[in-house]
Amino acid sequence: MTQAILTAHGHLTGAVEGLIDFIKSVNEKRIQRKAIRETEKELQSLTNAELYDIGLTRGDIYMVARSSDTIANVRANNNLGGWV
């Protein structure tokens, strides 16, 4: 009987942990989608000249917003050294 109770408890615990992991995953995806939307919105609000200054074109916005390491993928314009 004790073994049956422990087995049931183990299955229930596994199910609850699985549900918690699922909820965390959904929340992380929601946060990620929000960050993508905000990044796209900010980049879309820049002029073409401003985008060029940071080394981007309008066609780059989609990829940059979805990049996991966005900062590492964007190269600075060498002409912008010093005071801007």
Backbone torsions as a table, in degrees:
resi	resn	phi	psi	omega
1	MET	NA	-43.1	179.9
2	THR	-61.3	-41.6	179.5
3	GLN	-62.2	-40.1	179.1
4	ALA	-64.5	-40.6	179.1
5	ILE	-65.9	-43.8	-179.9
6	LEU	-65.3	-38.0	178.2
7	THR	-65.2	-45.0	178.3
8	ALA	-62.4	-42.0	179.0
9	HIS	-62.8	-41.5	179.2
10	GLY	-63.2	-41.9	178.7
11	HIS	-66.7	-41.4	179.5
12	LEU	-65.4	-43.2	179.0
13	THR	-62.3	-42.5	178.3
14	GLY	-61.9	-41.0	179.7
15	ALA	-66.0	-42.6	179.8
16	VAL	-65.2	-43.2	178.6
17	GLU	-63.5	-38.6	176.9
18	GLY	-62.6	-42.0	178.0
19	LEU	-63.9	-42.9	179.2
20	ILE	-63.5	-43.5	177.5
21	ASP	-61.2	-40.4	178.3
22	PHE	-62.6	-45.3	179.9
23	ILE	-63.5	-41.8	177.4
24	LYS	-61.8	-42.3	-179.9
25	SER	-62.9	-44.3	178.7
26	VAL	-62.3	-41.6	-179.5
27	ASN	-66.8	-41.2	178.2
28	GLU	-62.7	-40.9	177.6
29	LYS	-64.4	-38.3	178.9
30	ARG	-63.8	-44.3	179.0
31	ILE	-64.5	-40.5	178.8
32	GLN	-63.8	-44.2	178.7
33	ARG	-63.6	-37.0	178.8
34	LYS	-64.9	-42.1	179.0
35	ALA	-64.0	-39.1	178.5
36	ILE	-63.6	-46.4	-179.9
37	ARG	-61.2	-42.9	-179.1
38	GLU	-66.0	-40.9	178.6
39	THR	-63.1	-46.5	178.2
40	GLU	-60.5	-43.2	-179.0
41	LYS	-61.7	-45.0	179.9
42	GLU	-64.8	-44.6	-179.4
43	LEU	-68.4	-36.8	178.5
44	GLN	-65.9	-26.4	-178.8
45	SER	-76.5	-14.4	178.8
46	LEU	-77.3	152.4	175.2
47	THR	-77.0	166.7	177.5
48	ASN	-60.5	-37.7	179.7
49	ALA	-65.7	-42.2	178.7
50	GLU	-65.0	-40.3	176.8
51	LEU	-62.5	-42.8	179.4
52	TYR	-61.4	-38.6	179.5
53	ASP	-60.5	-32.2	179.1
54	ILE	-97.7	10.2	173.8
55	GLY	81.8	26.2	-179.1
56	LEU	-123.5	160.9	169.0
57	THR	-121.8	170.2	178.5
58	ARG	-59.2	-33.5	179.8
59	GLY	-68.6	-17.6	179.8
60	ASP	-83.9	-17.7	-171.3
61	ILE	-58.7	-45.5	-178.4
62	TYR	-57.2	-48.3	-176.5
63	MET	-70.4	-40.5	-179.1
64	VAL	-63.9	-42.0	-178.6
65	ALA	-64.8	-29.3	-177.5
66	ARG	-97.7	-0.7	-179.6
67	SER	-75.3	136.4	-178.9
68	SER	-73.4	-26.6	178.0
69	ASP	-123.3	64.0	-172.8
70	THR	-54.7	-45.4	-175.6
71	ILE	-61.9	-39.1	-178.4
72	ALA	-69.1	-25.0	-176.7
73	ASN	-86.8	-14.3	-177.0
74	VAL	-99.0	121.3	178.4
75	ARG	-95.8	139.0	179.0
76	ALA	-74.6	150.2	175.3
77	ASN	-75.1	121.2	-177.3
78	ASN	-62.5	-20.2	179.5
79	ASN	-74.7	-7.7	-176.4
80	LEU	-97.6	15.9	179.2
81	GLY	-62.1	147.2	179.2
82	GLY	83.4	-149.2	-177.2
83	TRP	-76.3	137.0	177.7
84	VAL	-117.1	NA	NA
